[in-house]
Amino acid sequence: SVMIYAYEVSGMIRIKTQKPTSQPTDAAYLKLKQYVAVILDRLGMANRLPLRNRILERLTVLNEKDTHLIQSIVKALSDHLDQSNSGENK
């Protein structure tokens, strides 16, 4: 029973020590939204598509850590598209 109690208490300690995630600043959000909109356009999603609007809408609920993740994904997609386009121009 002591081990069960210790296990339960260890979970509470983990929860208390986790740092709350912070929201990105308005400027960071707008910059991310612009980057995502550009990459979506480059991928062929028109402004009128509900999916494009939904993706942009969901950016508002990201925390700062997720914002960095999305920026990394957008950068990788952009680099890949640039490489693909430069290959077509040869």
N, C-alpha and C positions, 0 to 999 in steps of 0.2 A: 504493500500500500504506500510505502514511503516513495518508491520509485514512480508510482503512478502520480502521486502528488508533485514530485519533482518535475515530471514530464509536463504536467499541466501548468505549473508555475513557469517553466522555461518558455512556453508559448506566450505567456503574458509579457515576459521580459522582452522577447523578440518584437512583439507588437508595439510596446512602449518605446523601444529604441529605434524603430524605423522612423526615418525623417519624413515629415510630410512633403509631398511633392509640390513644387511651386508652379504657378501658372506663368506662361511666357508673357512678356510685356506686350502691350498693344502694338508697338513698332515691330517686335519680333513676329507677332502673329500676322501682321499685314505683309511683311516680307515673305514669310512662309507661304501665305495664301497666293502671293504673286508668283513665286517659284512653282508652286503646284499647278496653278492655272496655266502657266507657260508650258510646263511639261505635258499637261493634259491636252493642250492645244496641239503640241507637237506629235502627240500620239493619235491625233485625229478625232478627238472628242469635241463636238461643236458646243457652243454656249447653250443651246437649247436642250441639250440632253439632261434628263433628270439625274442620271448617275453622276455627271460632272458636278452639278449643283449640290448633290448630296455629299460628295467627297469634300467639296469646299466648305460645306456647312459643318461637317464633322470635325474639321480642323479646330473649331472653337472649343472643343472639349478636351483637347490634348493638354497634357502637362508639359513642363519644360523638357523632361527627359524624352518623352515621345516626340517632341518637336525636333530634337536633335536626330532622332532615328529617321523621321520623315525627310529631313534635310539630306541625310546620307543617301537615302533611297532615291530622292529626286536628282541628286548629283550623279549617282551611278547611272541612272536612266539617261540623263542628259549627255554624259560622257559616251555612253553606248550609242545613242542616236547620232552624236557628232561623228563618231568613228564610222558608223554605217553610212552616213551621208558623204563623208570624205571618200569612202570606198566607191560610192556610186559616181563621184565626180572624176574619177581617174580614167 
